[in-house]
Amino acid sequence: MNKLKAWVSAARLRTLPLSISGILVGAALANYRGFADNVILTLSLLTTIAFQITSNFANDYGDGVKGTDAEDRVGPKRALQSGILSRKELKSGIVVSIIISLLLTLLLIYQAFGVKNLLYPILFLVLGGLSVWAAIRYTMGDSPYGYRGLGDVFVFMFFGLLGVLGSLFLYTKNINYIEILPAIAIGFLCVGVLNLNNLRDIESDRNHNKNTLVVKMGFVNGKKYHFALLVLSFIAMLFFHFIVFKSYARLFYFIAYLPIGFHLRKVYQTKLPVKLDTELKKLALSTFLLSLLFYIAVNYFS
């Protein structure tokens, strides 16, 4: 693996569709209320991708330094683990990625709010700072929250609530309480992807004192938790649909839950954690499919 491939590997491109799912749903909700801005949409997508790459670089660095990405780990080799990128190089990549993320955040805030009312810009600057902190502290530092079983909470908050409701607010400057339901739905699916990753890595995580929720609750209970996350996501989205849309024409976006159903069957039948690796991509892409179909349903069907 050469340097370029190592950087691409550290960026973990397969995680990017999942990261923009909340942005698409938030934009769709705004469009449904009559708000549209292609510049905000584009900047939101770019900002989210930049934050996700920052997080991926930081995770590669943190797990590599702590030895969690060792030979007993399941899944693709990591850039630092493989030795292609040094600690110094990966640290520099993290700094550059943070700078790009913050610059994009500033452009997005300016496009959405301008400079007349400083309250909202300051609020979103704080959220941007918290996003950087969350990206770095997941695995980096003396007491990363990902090693204390708190990763699920932060993924739900940043990928679900902030991703959907935050992007919605950029357009509308307000939020209706019912709009929390699709945010919850996307949040649970994103937590499901993290939980699946932790189910796959349970043995290596346990061996390296990475105390994820799955390590704490065990493999069997971790699968039950996984089932609950995805079913609750479906219920939240279903309630939202019939409360807000009251239409059968838009129901087709629930097609995305069909592969999720097959995925749950596979997880239920799987006894060995290593066998779950191929399911990660399926669940992440199904989540992205749901958000994309939701966006299409809102904008092109009535």
Summary of the structure (lengths in Angstrom):
residues: 302
radius of gyration: 19.1
end to end distance: 49.3
largest distance: 57.7
contacts: 1032
relative contact order: 0.13
helix: 80%
strand: 0%
